[in-house]
Amino acid sequence: MRSLVRKAWDSIRGSLWVIPVGLLLFSIVLAVGTVWLDKSEYLSLPESLGWMFGSGCEGARALLSTIAGSMVTVAGVTFSVTIVVLTLASSQFGPRLLRNFMRDRTNQVVLGTFGATFVYCLLVLRAIRGPGEATFVPQISVNIGLLLAILSLGLLTYFIHHVSVTIQPVWVIASVCAECDAVFDAVFPEESEETVDGADASSVELETLEKFEREGHPIEASASGYVQAVDSQLLISLAQESGVVLRQLRRPGEYVVAGVPLLLVWPAASTSEQLAKRAQKAFLLGKRRIPLEDPEFAIDQLVEIAVRALSPGINDPFTAIACIDHLSSRLATLCRRKFPRPYYYDDAG
């Protein structure tokens, strides 16, 4: 369950639509709330603040229409710039790095803010009434729309600066290294209760491995794909409930074909269809590799940047040197870590 939650959270972070949709929903709530405040008899703008917005319904319509139209134009330009950046990143750094650009929170917030400002102005426009007996100009709502337009202009300026920085190789390498360090901390923690100190497996463990080779019953994959994560706690609980020993044959990062063994179960007589189905759910398969529990993928990203930098089409040796420097730092970190033991035990040992 923990691996499934982490995978779902990783997918949400890598989606360009989650934060923009959330901001759109917030803009709807904000528009309804501010219009309600304008209609409320208990809250109104003091006369001393009349200078903030003194026009009538026609002026309010003109202002909100201008803001809404400009937001559509700016959003279109921002989307175009984002697509160009993704294209350049794919050709220069490799398609695997697209995931890092899509996870950028700044891009998601900027795109969402422009769309949210547009929707807010449209909803407030619907509430304006006049000229006539039922003239209604929501001054609070219009002023908030003006503030949103100013905020969007500031975000546009920051977005241009942010894109010019994030497309630089130094920033790309730094972001890959940060993700690599996070994976190392999760898979190879600095302090582990059971670690490999270079000693061989015990005689009992070696005997168990030999029994697996002779008597183990395989549990095959039900679909094809990359192993993105493995729920070890689920496998331990399954083994404990069924009174069996499980041997994991596939690790995160490997590609499995439907029908290939994922696990070996011993004793074979205790294998059941229910056990096989629950064990298959412990392996989270996907169409691509992700660095959730796959340290090699994070290292492969640095290698891919270095290889592309040395290609005749790019010919950027300094970027390749920077990748080598960061790779040496990551490998030195691994040398100082103690690798976890490949054996998991329940409370009864």
Secondary structure, 3 states (H helix, E strand, C coil): CHHHHHHHHHHHHCCCCHHHHHHHHHHHHHHHHHHHHHHCCCCCCCHHHHHHCCCCHHHHHHHHHHHHHHHHHHHHHHHHHHHHHHHHHHHHCCHHHHHHHHCCHHHHHHHHHHHHHHHHHHHHHHHCECCCCCCECCHHHHHHHHHHHHHHHHHHHHHHHHHHHHCCHHHHHHHHHHHHHHHHHHHCCCCCCCECCCCCCCHHHHHHHHHHHHHCEEEECCCCEEEEEECHHHHHHHHHHHCCEEEECCCCCCEECCCCEEEEEECHHHCCHHHHHHHHHCEEEECCCCCCCCHHHHHHHHHHHHHHHCCCCCCCHHHHHHHHHHHHHHHHHHHHCCCECCCCCCCCC
